[in-house]
């Protein structure tokens, strides 16, 4: 899609590789195939998948962008599962722009009904771009250069 001269393209140039840190075969994944670090609480409880389960996972991806780290790196599966089910979340770096921080937190809501839908996420990002004359992306670029 395009927005004021910006074009989003997704590609991997054939360089993508599976990382050992993000692929795990556990007793849990034998019951339900999933990538534990990005799995929503309701899936960990073996409840039905809903569209907003993916929104939780997107929040983890947003956290990865903000932190430049692998989620739950080095933690045992049982610890990750207990952490997520208790409603705990990874620490968002303080240098994360506030709008991005709030989006991550909303995506990480424990109850899927409390998570935003994709339309809301798009609307928030588009409004911010429009209202701030692209300052969000300039700030994000500067922030990423500093970190």
N, C-alpha and C positions, 0 to 999 in steps of 0.2 A: 504494500500500500504506500501511498505517498501523502505527505502533509507538508505544505509550504516548502517544497524543494527537498525534503528528506525522503529517502526511499529505504525501506527495510528489506534486507535480503538475508536469507538464512542459507548457509552452505558450509561445507567442511573441507573442500579442496582435496578430499581423499586422504587427509592427514589424521582424521579422528582415530583414536585408539581407546580401547576399553582399559580403564585403570583398575588395578587390583583393589584400591581403596574404596571403590564404589560398586564392586561386584562381590556379593557374599552368598554363599550357599549355607543356609542354616536350617535347623529343624523347622523354624517358623516359615521360611520361604519354601520349604517342601510342602507345607500345608497350603500356603497362599503365595504364589509367586509375586514378589514385590521387591523394590529396592528400599530397604528399611529406612534409610536416612531421610527419604522424601515421602514416607508413607503417612497418611492422615490418621488421626486417632481412631476414627470409626472403622477403618480398615484393620488396624491393629486389634480391635475388639471383634473382628470377623463379622462386622455388620455389613449391610448392603453398601456397595459403591454408589455414590451420588456424584453429579457433576462437580459439586463443590469440593469433593475429595481432591480433584486436580488443582483447585485453587490453593489448597493447603500446600501441595507440592510446589506450586509456583512461588509461594511465599518462601520456601526453602531455597529455590533458585535465586530469588531476589536477594536473600541473605548471602548466598554465595557471591553474588555480584558486589554486595556491599563489603563483605569481609575478605574476599579473595581466599577463602579457606574451604576445605572439604568439611561438610557438616558431620559433626560427631566423630571427627577423625580420631582413631585410636580407642574409641569407647566400645565396650562389649555390647552385643545385641540386646541383652536383657536390660542393661542400663539405659540404652536408648529408648527402648519400649516403655520402661517405667517412667522415664523422664517426660516423654511425650504424653503418656496417659495421665500423669499427674498435672498436666497443664503447663508444665515448664517449657521454656523455649530457649533457643540459643541466644546469646547476648549479641545485640545489634551494636556494631561499633558506634561510638559517640559522634564520630565525624560524618556519619551518614546523614544526608539531607533529610530534613524533617518530613517532607512529603513522602519520600521513599520509605522512611522508618514507619510512618503510619500505615502505608500500604502493606508492608510486611506484617505488621501486627494484626491488621484486619484479615489478611489471608490466613494467619495462624490461629484464628479463633477456634476454640475447642469444639464448639458446636457448629456443624456445617451450615446450619441455617443462619448463623451470625457472620458467615464469610460473604464477601462481596461476590457478585457475579462478574463475568468477563466484561459485560457492557459497562458496569460501574467502573472497573479498572481503566478501561479505555477512555471513558468520559472524564475521569479525574486527570489522567495524563494529558489528554487533549486540551482540557480547560486550562491546566497549568501551563502548557506550552503556549496557548493562545494568550492567556492573561499576563504571562511573564515574559513574553517576547523571547522565548527560548532560553531564558536565564537558567531554568532548571538544568538543561543539558550542558550549558556553559559551566555551571557550578559543579555538576557531576563530573565533567571532564577535568576541571581544576582539582577537584577532590581526588580523582583517581590518579592524577599526576603527582599529588602530594603523598599518596599512600603507596 
